[in-house]
Amino acid sequence: MPMMPAICNNCKNSFPSGIFIEGSKINLSGNTAGPCPKCGNLGHIPEWVFNIIDNEIKIVSAPERTVQELSRFTSIVRKAREE
């Protein structure tokens, strides 16, 4: 079951939001999460519309800011897998 990432509004650190979603089409907007484990400030959950099917997240639509944040998050996850 995928957990939605959160992005710190202060240091831009990615961290788990605590929101788990499975098998749905979801529209996230205006959600906060925190505290950031790195600096202690609040973060936000990227705004997007997506489908979750078989534990795979498929973006339906998202603003450019979200695309950039999720791209950075994906790079972090890939690097962690390699190490």
CYANA upper distance limits for C-alpha pairs under 8 A (distance plus 0.5 A):
  1 MET  CA     20 PHE  CA      6.95
  1 MET  CA     21 ILE  CA      6.89
  1 MET  CA     22 GLU  CA      6.09
  1 MET  CA     55 ASN  CA      6.26
  2 PRO  CA     20 PHE  CA      6.28
  2 PRO  CA     21 ILE  CA      6.57
  2 PRO  CA     22 GLU  CA      7.32
  2 PRO  CA     55 ASN  CA      6.64
  2 PRO  CA     56 GLU  CA      8.26
  2 PRO  CA     57 ILE  CA      8.38
  3 MET  CA     16 PRO  CA      7.24
  3 MET  CA     17 SER  CA      7.52
  3 MET  CA     18 GLY  CA      7.13
  3 MET  CA     19 ILE  CA      6.09
  3 MET  CA     20 PHE  CA      4.89
  3 MET  CA     21 ILE  CA      7.05
  4 MET  CA     16 PRO  CA      7.06
  4 MET  CA     17 SER  CA      6.25
  4 MET  CA     18 GLY  CA      7.67
  4 MET  CA     19 ILE  CA      6.16
  4 MET  CA     20 PHE  CA      6.83
  4 MET  CA     21 ILE  CA      8.10
  4 MET  CA     45 ILE  CA      7.68
  5 PRO  CA     14 SER  CA      7.03
  5 PRO  CA     15 PHE  CA      6.31
  5 PRO  CA     16 PRO  CA      5.40
  5 PRO  CA     17 SER  CA      5.77
  5 PRO  CA     45 ILE  CA      6.83
  5 PRO  CA     46 PRO  CA      8.19
  5 PRO  CA     73 PHE  CA      8.40
  6 ALA  CA     14 SER  CA      6.17
  6 ALA  CA     15 PHE  CA      5.79
  6 ALA  CA     16 PRO  CA      6.29
  6 ALA  CA     17 SER  CA      5.43
  6 ALA  CA     32 THR  CA      8.27
  6 ALA  CA     33 ALA  CA      6.86
  6 ALA  CA     43 GLY  CA      6.53
  6 ALA  CA     44 HIS  CA      5.89
  6 ALA  CA     45 ILE  CA      5.00
  6 ALA  CA     46 PRO  CA      7.34
  7 ILE  CA     12 LYS  CA      6.07
  7 ILE  CA     13 ASN  CA      6.19
  7 ILE  CA     14 SER  CA      5.16
  7 ILE  CA     15 PHE  CA      6.94
  7 ILE  CA     43 GLY  CA      5.61
  7 ILE  CA     44 HIS  CA      5.94
  7 ILE  CA     45 ILE  CA      6.84
  7 ILE  CA     46 PRO  CA      7.87
  7 ILE  CA     69 GLU  CA      8.09
  8 CYS  CA     12 LYS  CA      5.09
  8 CYS  CA     13 ASN  CA      5.73
  8 CYS  CA     14 SER  CA      6.98
  8 CYS  CA     15 PHE  CA      8.24
  8 CYS  CA     34 GLY  CA      8.37
  8 CYS  CA     36 CYS  CA      6.50
  8 CYS  CA     41 ASN  CA      7.26
  8 CYS  CA     42 LEU  CA      6.48
  8 CYS  CA     43 GLY  CA      4.29
  8 CYS  CA     44 HIS  CA      6.94
  9 ASN  CA     41 ASN  CA      7.68
  9 ASN  CA     42 LEU  CA      6.78
  9 ASN  CA     43 GLY  CA      5.28
  9 ASN  CA     44 HIS  CA      7.22
 10 ASN  CA     39 CYS  CA      8.25
 10 ASN  CA     41 ASN  CA      6.98
 10 ASN  CA     42 LEU  CA      8.17
 10 ASN  CA     43 GLY  CA      8.07
 11 CYS  CA     38 LYS  CA      8.42
 11 CYS  CA     39 CYS  CA      7.49
 13 ASN  CA     36 CYS  CA      7.90
 13 ASN  CA     38 LYS  CA      7.57
 14 SER  CA     73 PHE  CA      7.09
 15 PHE  CA     36 CYS  CA      7.35
 15 PHE  CA     37 PRO  CA      7.83
 17 SER  CA     33 ALA  CA      5.98
 17 SER  CA     34 GLY  CA      7.63
 17 SER  CA     45 ILE  CA      7.50
 18 GLY  CA     33 ALA  CA      8.26
 21 ILE  CA     52 ILE  CA      8.15
 22 GLU  CA     52 ILE  CA      6.56
 22 GLU  CA     53 ILE  CA      8.00
 22 GLU  CA     55 ASN  CA      7.52
 23 GLY  CA     51 ASN  CA      7.87
 23 GLY  CA     52 ILE  CA      5.52
 23 GLY  CA     53 ILE  CA      5.82
 23 GLY  CA     54 ASP  CA      7.64
 23 GLY  CA     55 ASN  CA      8.15
 24 SER  CA     51 ASN  CA      6.26
 24 SER  CA     52 ILE  CA      5.99
 24 SER  CA     53 ILE  CA      7.81
 25 LYS  CA     49 VAL  CA      7.71
 25 LYS  CA     50 PHE  CA      6.14
 25 LYS  CA     51 ASN  CA      4.81
 25 LYS  CA     52 ILE  CA      7.00
 26 ILE  CA     49 VAL  CA      6.11
 26 ILE  CA     50 PHE  CA      6.04
 26 ILE  CA     51 ASN  CA      6.90
 27 ASN  CA     47 GLU  CA      8.00
 27 ASN  CA     48 TRP  CA      6.38
 27 ASN  CA     49 VAL  CA      4.82
 27 ASN  CA     50 PHE  CA      7.18
 28 LEU  CA     45 ILE  CA      8.11
 28 LEU  CA     46 PRO  CA      7.82
 28 LEU  CA     47 GLU  CA      5.64
 28 LEU  CA     48 TRP  CA      6.04
 28 LEU  CA     49 VAL  CA      6.92
 29 SER  CA     45 ILE  CA      8.31
 29 SER  CA     46 PRO  CA      7.95
 29 SER  CA     47 GLU  CA      5.29
 29 SER  CA     48 TRP  CA      7.50
 30 GLY  CA     44 HIS  CA      7.99
 30 GLY  CA     45 ILE  CA      8.04
 30 GLY  CA     47 GLU  CA      7.52
 31 ASN  CA     44 HIS  CA      6.32
 31 ASN  CA     45 ILE  CA      6.02
 31 ASN  CA     46 PRO  CA      8.45
 32 THR  CA     42 LEU  CA      7.37
 32 THR  CA     43 GLY  CA      6.13
 32 THR  CA     44 HIS  CA      4.70
 32 THR  CA     45 ILE  CA      6.34
 33 ALA  CA     42 LEU  CA      6.45
 33 ALA  CA     43 GLY  CA      5.67
 33 ALA  CA     44 HIS  CA      6.12
 33 ALA  CA     45 ILE  CA      7.28
 34 GLY  CA     40 GLY  CA      7.89
 34 GLY  CA     41 ASN  CA      7.18
 34 GLY  CA     42 LEU  CA      5.15
 34 GLY  CA     43 GLY  CA      6.21
 35 PRO  CA     39 CYS  CA      8.42
 35 PRO  CA     40 GLY  CA      5.33
 35 PRO  CA     41 ASN  CA      5.76
 35 PRO  CA     42 LEU  CA      5.55
 35 PRO  CA     43 GLY  CA      7.65
 36 CYS  CA     40 GLY  CA      5.09
 36 CYS  CA     41 ASN  CA      5.85
 36 CYS  CA     42 LEU  CA      6.51
 36 CYS  CA     43 GLY  CA      7.15
 46 PRO  CA     66 THR  CA      5.81
 46 PRO  CA     69 GLU  CA      7.91
 46 PRO  CA     70 LEU  CA      8.34
 47 GLU  CA     62 ALA  CA      6.93
 47 GLU  CA     63 PRO  CA      7.69
 47 GLU  CA     66 THR  CA      6.71
 48 TRP  CA     59 ILE  CA      7.66
 48 TRP  CA     60 VAL  CA      8.07
 48 TRP  CA     61 SER  CA      6.32
 48 TRP  CA     62 ALA  CA      4.87
 48 TRP  CA     63 PRO  CA      7.57
 48 TRP  CA     66 THR  CA      7.50
 49 VAL  CA     59 ILE  CA      6.67
 49 VAL  CA     60 VAL  CA      5.79
 49 VAL  CA     61 SER  CA      5.69
 49 VAL  CA     62 ALA  CA      6.83
 50 PHE  CA     57 ILE  CA      7.17
 50 PHE  CA     58 LYS  CA      5.97
 50 PHE  CA     59 ILE  CA      4.82
 50 PHE  CA     60 VAL  CA      5.33
 50 PHE  CA     61 SER  CA      7.39
 51 ASN  CA     57 ILE  CA      6.40
 51 ASN  CA     58 LYS  CA      5.74
 51 ASN  CA     59 ILE  CA      7.05
 51 ASN  CA     60 VAL  CA      7.46
 52 ILE  CA     56 GLU  CA      5.98
 52 ILE  CA     57 ILE  CA      5.21
 52 ILE  CA     58 LYS  CA      6.87
 53 ILE  CA     57 ILE  CA      7.31
 53 ILE  CA     58 LYS  CA      8.49
 62 ALA  CA     66 THR  CA      6.49
 62 ALA  CA     67 VAL  CA      6.96
 63 PRO  CA     67 VAL  CA      7.01
 64 GLU  CA     68 GLN  CA      6.74
 65 ARG  CA     69 GLU  CA      6.71
 66 THR  CA     70 LEU  CA      6.47
 67 VAL  CA     71 SER  CA      6.50
 68 GLN  CA     72 ARG  CA      6.79
 69 GLU  CA     73 PHE  CA      6.70
 70 LEU  CA     74 THR  CA      6.50
 71 SER  CA     75 SER  CA      6.82
 72 ARG  CA     76 ILE  CA      6.91
 73 PHE  CA     77 VAL  CA      6.84
 74 THR  CA     78 ARG  CA      6.65
 75 SER  CA     79 LYS  CA      6.63
 76 ILE  CA     80 ALA  CA      6.68
 77 VAL  CA     81 ARG  CA      6.75
 78 ARG  CA     82 GLU  CA      6.83
 79 LYS  CA     83 GLU  CA      6.84
